[in-house]
Amino acid sequence: MVPTLEEAINASGLRDGMRISFHHHLRLGDRVVGQVLEVLQKLGLRGLTLCASSLMGEACEAVYRAVKAGVVVKLETTGLKPPLTEAVLRGEVPEPVVFRTHGGRARAIEAGEIPIDVAFIAASGADREGNLNGTSGINPFGSMGYAIADAQFAGFVIAITDWMAEETLAYRSIEGSLVDVLVQVPTIGDCEMVAGGSLRSSQNPMEMVIARQTLAVMQAAGVLAEGMNYQAGSGGISLLVTNLLEDYMQREGLVGGFASGGITGPLVRMARAGLFHTLWDVQSFDREAALSLAVNPFHREMSASLYANPLHPACIAHQLDVMVLSATEVDLDFNVNSITGTDGRILGALGGGPDTAYGAGLTIVVLPSFRGRIPMVNQRVNLLCTPGAEVDVVVTERGVAVNPCRPEVREALREAGIEVLSIEALMQRIHHLTGTPTLPQATGRVVAVVEDRAGGILSTMRAPG
């Protein structure tokens, strides 16, 4: 254990041009990224690649300052928020951003494709042996799933905490043998802000219509069966689907196998009530889930690799029966964009969507038909994030479309009385209200690339011409 971040960084041997990493389990409440980057600038380090599981909140402001100062020249992430989003589109980040899925990031780390020189790992609790968790202390954030590959494969690991246990931690997410240096700081952030961002409890009637239709699609398609494995994204519609699913499972006496991904309080309550046997948690989305992880036997922490690495033999994403996925837009080939809007602005993230879409038996994309009179079903997506071959059903408040590759799903829905449109008819129905959008023609330099799960280039993002 060393007394300051500066001493820890000096001990790591970090030099100009190396790669550093962070996790985003504190989400909007993260204060570690900012503290570290401030010290790196003070030490005069430059030209670093910053590899994060994602970037949100104040961390984005800190990274933007580091980019302007030349400390960071390249970003590798699954998502980012303002002011970084605008900086990327303005071409202010010297090298193109690399967007990777959660599973793709774990695969690339383990394969040695993106060697991490120094990993900075925030922990809510630590002990004198260097063991870490996210369930203890004054800022519990739950699972540390996205940091596990970093801890296992980084050249040097600096753990950062604001709470030290007097005794050996009873619950350990990362073993002390993987930690090189431990630093205690006044605060790692604010765990009360973990539930912010895309996580929101929706009261929107339109989103409830989509959620109810999604549950009807799941029922008609036959995936709501004993032992089903389920995951939903973090958007408001997806969270509503989970709430409706809870009522349905209680009413029907249905018991699922597992729920996975980002775990919420409602999922904890469902498992406690016996509606799921297991919760596989790569990221805890609220305080109830964070505190549950260390005490409930049904609540299991998993690494990003176990969650979604395409090469992992027990990949949880590949065992899903149904995935409810959010998107920013969909096109006539069922391709999904989850990063930018139709207007080219960066709005969302890649996340684990492509990983779970590939693995799930039924992938349902849920989205409003338009936002601010900008349609979300269009001839082509602005940025390809999830190939249409891995999407089965699109649900909006103005209709349902089924991928022609799944005729059996289409027939099951029609037999259940659900109107099924072609994706072209759904687009025309929406454009009749909004008009046909003028798609942006970005002709500037490449400012970002989207990798597929295997590390190939799926699509590119250009700056406005």
Sequence and secondary structure as in RCSB ss.txt:
>XXXX:A:sequence
MVPTLEEAINASGLRDGMRISFHHHLRLGDRVVGQVLEVLQKLGLRGLTLCASSLMGEACEAVYRAVKAGVVVKL
ETTGLKPPLTEAVLRGEVPEPVVFRTHGGRARAIEAGEIPIDVAFIAASGADREGNLNGTSGINPFGSMGYAIAD
AQFAGFVIAITDWMAEETLAYRSIEGSLVDVLVQVPTIGDCEMVAGGSLRSSQNPMEMVIARQTLAVMQAAGVLA
EGMNYQAGSGGISLLVTNLLEDYMQREGLVGGFASGGITGPLVRMARAGLFHTLWDVQSFDREAALSLAVNPFHR
EMSASLYANPLHPACIAHQLDVMVLSATEVDLDFNVNSITGTDGRILGALGGGPDTAYGAGLTIVVLPSFRGRIP
MVNQRVNLLCTPGAEVDVVVTERGVAVNPCRPEVREALREAGIEVLSIEALMQRIHHLTGTPTLPQATGRVVAVV
EDRAGGILSTMRAPG
>XXXX:A:secstr
 BS HHHHHHHHT  TT EEEE  TTGGGB HHHHHHHHHHHTT  SEEEEES   HHHHHHHHHHHHTTSEEEE
EESB  TTHHHHHHTT SSS EEE  HHHHHHHHHTTSS  SEEEEEESEE TT  EESSSSSS     GGGHHH
HHH SEEEEEES B SS  SS SB GGG SEEEE S SB GGGTT TT      HHHHHHHHHHHHHHHHHT   
TT  EEE SSHHHHHHHHHHHHHHHHHT  EEEEEEEE HHHHHHHHTTSEEEEEEEEE SHHHHHHTTT TTEE
E  HHHHH TT TT GGGG SEEEEE SEEETT  EE SB TTS B  B TTHHHHHHH SEEEEE  SEETTEE
SEESS SS  B GGG  EEEETTEEEE TT HHHHHHHHHTT  EE HHHHHHHHHHHH         S EEEEE
E TTS EEEEEE   
